[in-house]
Amino acid sequence: MTTPLTLEWTLVTEGLEQRVENRENCFTLTLDGYRLYPIQEQIEITRHKSSDQIGFGKIVELTWRDNQTICMYQLISLYSVN
C-alpha cells in the first residue's frame, strides 16, 4: 500500500501551533498526513488556507510518524498579532 506525500510551500496553522519552551520564536504544529516542506528556507505562514499571509517562518525540523507530520518552525516575521 502506498503512502501519499504532499509537497507544501505554505504553512497553514489553523491556530493549532504550540509554542516551544526555551527556543526563541519557535512553534510546533502537528498535521495529518505526510507533508514535505523546504527546510531552512523562508516560507509563508497563514492561519487558514483561504486567508492572507500572517508572516514568514522557516522550518527547522520535520518528523513523520503515524501518518502525521510534526513540524517545528521558527517565526521570522509577523504581520499581525498572533
C-alpha positions in Angstrom: 0.0 0.0 0.0 1.4 3.4 -0.9 1.6 6.3 1.4 0.6 9.7 0.0 3.1 12.6 0.4 2.4 16.2 -0.5 5.0 19.0 -1.1 4.0 22.2 0.6 5.3 25.8 0.2 2.9 27.5 2.7 2.4 26.5 6.3 -1.3 26.7 7.3 -1.5 26.7 11.1 -5.3 26.7 11.7 -4.5 28.2 15.1 -3.1 24.8 16.3 0.5 25.8 16.7 2.2 25.2 20.1 5.0 27.4 21.4 8.3 25.6 22.1 9.7 26.5 25.5 13.3 27.6 25.7 13.6 28.3 22.0 13.0 31.8 20.8 10.1 32.3 18.4 9.7 28.5 17.8 6.5 26.6 17.4 5.4 23.1 16.7 2.5 22.1 14.5 1.1 18.6 14.0 -0.6 18.0 10.7 -2.5 15.0 9.3 -0.7 13.0 6.5 2.8 13.2 5.4 3.9 16.6 4.1 7.3 17.8 2.9 8.4 21.4 3.4 11.6 23.1 2.4 14.0 23.0 5.4 15.8 26.2 6.5 14.1 28.3 3.7 11.7 31.2 4.3 8.1 30.2 3.6 4.8 31.9 4.1 2.6 31.3 7.1 -1.1 31.6 7.0 -3.8 31.0 9.7 -6.3 29.4 7.2 -6.0 28.1 3.7 -8.0 30.9 2.2 -6.7 33.7 4.5 -3.9 36.2 3.9 -0.4 35.6 4.9 0.4 36.4 8.6 4.2 36.3 8.3 7.2 34.3 7.3 8.9 31.4 9.0 11.5 28.7 8.4 11.1 25.0 9.1 13.8 23.8 11.4 12.7 20.2 11.9 10.2 17.7 10.4 9.2 14.4 11.9 6.9 11.9 10.1 5.1 9.4 12.3 1.8 7.6 12.4 0.5 9.2 9.2 1.2 12.7 10.7 3.8 15.4 10.1 5.2 17.2 13.1 6.7 20.5 12.0 8.9 22.7 14.2 9.3 26.2 12.7 10.8 29.5 13.7 8.8 32.6 13.2 10.9 35.2 11.3 8.4 38.0 10.8 4.8 38.6 11.8 2.4 40.9 10.0 -0.4 40.7 12.6 -0.9 39.8 16.2 -0.5 36.0 16.7 
